[in-house]
């Protein structure tokens, strides 16, 4: 785990995981609590955390795209993954484990 913190790509992989988990929590826990049980507070907390992680993910994808000279397609897919449930997990498996692989 600590080896991942040594590179931009490793940090992106960790952030992608956290962003994906926060998105699933927002959809699977926060939204049902808000709309089915009229409990908006968990949605606010999870939503704020997810929003911060989302912005950090986008910035780090752009930074890695420049540093590793990713194609526009690979960078675009990594960005698109952030708005699709389970997308960041796919991006980690297909895009981030092999940074110089072309698509």
N, C-alpha and C positions, 0 to 999 in steps of 0.2 A: 504493500500500500504506500509506504513512504517513498518508494522508487517512483511512483506516479507523480509525486509532488515536485520532482526534480526537473520536469520539462513542461513546456506549454501544452503539449499534447496530452500528457498525463493529467495535468490540471483540468484540461477540457473534458477528459473522460470522466473524472470525478464529478465535475460540474454537470455534465450531461446526465449522469445517474441521479444526482440530487434534483435537477430540474424535472426529470421524468417522474420521479417519485412525488414531487410536490404537485405536478399536474394531475397525477392519478388521485392523490389525496383531495385535491380541489374538486375534481369531478365525482369521485366516489364517496367522499365524506362531507366536504363543505357544502356542496350544492344540495344534496338530499337533506342535510340538517336545516339549511336555510329555507328550502321550499316545502318540505314535507312536515317539518316540526317547528317552523318559525323561529329558528335559532340562527340569527345572522352572524353572531360573533365568531364562531369557528371559521366561517367562510371568509371573514375579513382578515383574520390572522393568517390562515393558509394562503389566501389570495395575495396578501402583501408579501409573504415569503416567496411565493411562486413568481410574482412580478419581479422581485429583485433577482431571483435566480435566472429568470428568462432574459432580463437585460444583460446580466453578466455572461450568460451563455452566448447570446448574439455577439457581444463584443469580443469574446474569446474565440468564437468561430472565425470572425473577420481577421483577428490577429493571427490565428493559426493558418488561415488561408493565405495570408501574405507571407508569413514566415516559411511555410512549407511549400509555397508556390502551387497551391491547389488550383485546379481549373475552376472556371466559373460554375460549371455544372456541379462539381463536388462541393464547392462552397454553398451553392444554392440548395443542394439536397440537405446539407447539414443544417442550414437555416430553416428549410421547410420542415425538417424533422421536429423542430421545437414547437410546432403548432398542431402536430398530429399525436394523439395519445399513443404511447409506446414508441413514438418516433425516435426519441433520443437513445433508446435502447438499441434500436435498429442501427442508428448512426454509429454508435460505439462499436457494434459488431462488424459493420460493413465499411465504415469510413475511417474511424479513428485508430483502429488497431494497426493499420498499415498506411501511414500518412503519405507515402509516395506512390501508392497504387493509383492508377488512373481509372476513370470510369468512362 
